[in-house]
Amino acid sequence: MSTAPSQPQSEPARIIIVMGVSSSGKSTIGAALSRALHAPFLDGDQYHPEANVEKMRAGTPLTDADRWPWLEVHAAALKQASQKKGVAVGASSALKKAYRDFITEQAGEPVLFVYLDGSQEVIAERMAKRSHEYMPTSLLDSQFATLEVPDPETENVLAVPVTDSVDKIVRTVVGSLDHLKSFKRWQ
């Protein structure tokens, strides 16, 4: 849908999106990061329309046509939250570069994507140990088939290994966000 180029690496951003395949830890890391930054956390799962949820619950992978409206609503909510609080954290699979470009375009400002990088074996093991309302393990293959690993040469991305602890990942991300220290998020 979007052909806009991604912003260059390390461009300061007020919107931070924790991204990756299902079971990579997006919601856990996003919530912990939002607490560390005193920022609102907007989990992309909460923005899926019921038709998307039912499709995934039935084990049917989402198509681009399913994802564009969801991404648009989530990006708008993140933009609004960042304007109000100075920073916002989201969680979204953002599997394709076109999705990340679209989110950035919709936000109208730089977005930092924190890519939770893990092998399919590690993620499958995690997925087998958790219960998700509508994301069956049968969709993991389609998640990895869709994933376009973000390129730090052309995208504003910080890759972190999913095998690091939550605390270590949060410290790594917060340590890369010196520009946010000027925002008065508590007001």
Stockholm file with secondary structure:
# STOCKHOLM 1.0

chainA/1-187         MSTAPSQPQSEPARIIIVMGVSSSGKSTIGAALSRALHAPFLDGDQYHPEANVEKMRAGTPLTDADRWPWLEVHAAALKQASQKKGVAVGASSALKKAYRDFITEQAGEPVLFVYLDGSQEVIAERMAKRSHEYMPTSLLDSQFATLEVPDPETENVLAVPVTDSVDKIVRTVVGSLDHLKSFKRWQ
#=GR chainA/1-187 SS CCCCCCCCTTCCCSEEEEECSTTSSHHHHHHHHHHHHTCCEEEGGGGSCHHHHHHHHTTCCCCHHHHHHHHHHHHHHHHHHHHHHSCEEEECCCCSHHHHHHHHHHHTSCEEEEEEECCHHHHHHHHHHCCCSSCCGGGHHHHHHHCCCCCTTTSCEEEEETTSCHHHHHHHHHHTCGGGGGSCTTC
#=GC SS_cons         CCCCCCCCTTCCCSEEEEECSTTSSHHHHHHHHHHHHTCCEEEGGGGSCHHHHHHHHTTCCCCHHHHHHHHHHHHHHHHHHHHHHSCEEEECCCCSHHHHHHHHHHHTSCEEEEEEECCHHHHHHHHHHCCCSSCCGGGHHHHHHHCCCCCTTTSCEEEEETTSCHHHHHHHHHHTCGGGGGSCTTC
//
